[in-house]
Amino acid sequence: MKYNIIAIVMRNRLNSAPEFQEILSKYGCIINLRIGYHEKVPNACSNEGLIILELSDEKGEIEKLIEELNTIEGLRIKNMMI
């Protein structure tokens, strides 16, 4: 079995989250797993977050998802197949 994984570092979580969520919702049918994490700092939440996505095996849709995510400033995206 192959796993399509995308790891995303969001540097400006507070500003980028609404657009990011909209894109993920658009591609929700290919997202099998979503894990999000941001470091908790005293009395606040960190503005940087890590999101891991495991996606179905639809290469064309994955490429479109990555292309749209790349329009959001401050994201670092790594795609891997394991």
KOLVEX-358402 format. One line per field, with one value per residue: x, y, z of N, C-alpha, C, CB in turn; residue in one letter. Coordinates in steps of 0.02 Angstrom, whole numbers. Glycine has a CB too. Layout:
BEGIN
n_X: [X:...]
n_Y: [Y:...]
n_Z: [Z:...]
ca_X: [X:...]
ca_Y: [Y:...]
ca_Z: [Z:...]
c_X: [X:...]
c_Y: [Y:...]
c_Z: [Z:...]
cb_X: [X:...]
cb_Y: [Y:...]
cb_Z: [Z:...]
aa: [A:...]
//
This chain:
BEGIN
n_X: [42:24:60:7:74:65:157:142:200:140:170:108:-14:-131:-172:-174:-255:-401:-411:-335:-412:-526:-478:-440:-565:-625:-556:-589:-637:-530:-448:-393:-343:-310:-201:-165:-58:-2:117:98:115:155:7:-45:-71:41:91:134:108:93:37:-19:-64:-146:-177:-295:-266:-260:-186:-195:-287:-219:-109:-175:-225:-104:-54:-149:-132:-5:-27:-48:29:175:173:256:280:288:285:261:278:251]
n_Y: [-59:112:273:437:580:743:868:1015:1172:1307:1471:1590:1572:1632:1728:1654:1543:1547:1550:1438:1336:1344:1298:1167:1115:1117:1014:906:776:699:693:589:587:708:800:919:1036:1153:1244:1270:1414:1507:1581:1601:1551:1479:1560:1485:1334:1155:1045:888:791:648:576:519:414:503:573:687:771:791:863:980:1024:1052:1152:1254:1275:1327:1457:1526:1636:1608:1472:1316:1175:1002:860:688:515:365]
n_Z: [0:-39:29:20:74:140:213:302:348:429:437:476:556:611:515:396:411:381:236:207:268:188:64:100:131:6:-56:20:-5:-45:63:183:312:434:529:647:727:845:934:1105:1192:1340:1399:1271:1097:982:831:728:641:617:496:447:311:249:98:-27:-171:-289:-405:-493:-426:-306:-351:-392:-269:-199:-282:-261:-123:-124:-158:-45:62:159:185:199:105:93:-5:-6:-52:23]
ca_X: [0:61:30:22:78:86:173:136:215:105:208:65:-75:-188:-194:-180:-301:-465:-402:-311:-469:-569:-448:-446:-636:-636:-525:-604:-651:-467:-411:-410:-321:-283:-176:-138:-24:34:149:66:161:119:-46:-62:-57:92:66:159:76:112:-20:-3:-121:-138:-224:-311:-219:-286:-129:-216:-318:-166:-71:-217:-225:-39:-51:-189:-100:54:-47:-51:95:199:169:308:243:327:243:300:241:285]
ca_Y: [0:175:328:504:623:812:902:1087:1218:1370:1520:1643:1535:1674:1760:1607:1487:1546:1531:1369:1293:1344:1254:1098:1095:1105:949:861:707:661:694:532:602:775:811:987:1048:1216:1245:1311:1456:1534:1630:1613:1498:1497:1580:1436:1269:1099:1006:828:764:585:586:463:407:539:617:751:812:809:917:1041:1045:1082:1214:1305:1290:1368:1528:1556:1658:1584:1399:1271:1113:944:805:625:453:314]
ca_Z: [0:-42:66:-4:133:132:276:291:403:419:477:501:566:624:454:340:426:346:166:209:282:129:14:123:125:-66:-74:75:-26:-53:126:227:380:444:597:654:791:855:1000:1156:1229:1398:1390:1200:1049:934:766:680:650:575:474:409:275:212:43:-71:-227:-347:-419:-522:-374:-259:-382:-389:-198:-184:-321:-226:-59:-138:-166:22:84:224:193:172:90:70:-27:-10:-58:62]
c_X: [44:22:54:18:99:97:175:156:183:137:164:-5:-136:-215:-209:-235:-367:-459:-379:-369:-516:-543:-454:-518:-652:-611:-538:-613:-587:-426:-436:-395:-293:-264:-146:-110:5:59:111:121:122:69:-65:-51:-4:60:92:126:102:49:5:-67:-102:-195:-237:-265:-248:-236:-149:-246:-267:-125:-110:-219:-160:-31:-90:-159:-40:37:-50:19:113:191:232:275:293:278:286:253:282:255]
c_Y: [62:228:394:551:693:840:977:1124:1284:1422:1574:1616:1579:1708:1710:1555:1490:1523:1458:1320:1288:1297:1181:1073:1079:1036:896:789:666:659:638:547:672:781:880:997:1118:1217:1292:1349:1486:1589:1644:1549:1523:1515:1534:1369:1218:1060:948:803:697:585:522:466:438:593:685:798:834:867:983:1069:1081:1149:1270:1323:1335:1441:1564:1573:1629:1510:1366:1204:1061:888:743:566:399:247]
c_Z: [0:-3:36:56:112:202:261:355:385:465:508:509:574:561:398:350:387:272:162:220:223:75:36:117:52:-86:-20:56:-36:10:171:300:382:518:599:724:790:926:1047:1193:1287:1378:1317:1160:1001:867:711:694:601:560:432:377:245:162:4:-132:-291:-366:-446:-470:-322:-287:-380:-318:-181:-220:-285:-159:-69:-150:-99:45:152:236:165:165:65:54:-32:-19:-23:45]
cb_X: [-48:70:49:-26:127:33:241:64:293:28:261:67:-68:-170:-141:-115:-315:-497:-350:-258:-507:-575:-374:-422:-682:-602:-450:-664:-690:-426:-418:-373:-269:-334:-124:-192:31:-12:222:23:194:168:-26:-19:-122:143:86:236:1:166:-71:30:-146:-140:-199:-386:-202:-357:-83:-266:-375:-121:-54:-288:-235:18:-78:-261:-79:90:-115:-86:98:164:106:373:187:381:208:344:228:280]
cb_Y: [0:199:324:527:594:855:876:1107:1226:1364:1551:1706:1490:1727:1809:1573:1487:1615:1577:1361:1319:1416:1272:1092:1151:1159:958:884:707:690:764:470:550:832:755:1039:995:1279:1266:1268:1511:1561:1694:1670:1475:1440:1652:1431:1276:1053:1050:773:813:521:639:463:332:569:583:740:773:748:900:1026:985:1034:1203:1279:1225:1341:1533:1508:1735:1620:1371:1268:1126:922:821:616:434:328]
cb_Z: [61:-116:142:-62:185:92:307:268:415:432:435:454:626:675:430:329:499:348:132:265:344:101:2:196:151:-108:-84:110:-91:-110:162:205:405:424:619:639:804:840:995:1206:1183:1449:1422:1171:1012:925:751:682:643:609:434:455:221:260:-3:-92:-239:-333:-467:-577:-339:-244:-455:-413:-152:-205:-392:-216:-24:-198:-202:73:87:277:158:219:37:123:-95:53:-134:138]
aa: [M:K:Y:N:I:I:A:I:V:M:R:N:R:L:N:S:A:P:E:F:Q:E:I:L:S:K:Y:G:C:I:I:N:L:R:I:G:Y:H:E:K:V:P:N:A:C:S:N:E:G:L:I:I:L:E:L:S:D:E:K:G:E:I:E:K:L:I:E:E:L:N:T:I:E:G:L:R:I:K:N:M:M:I]
//
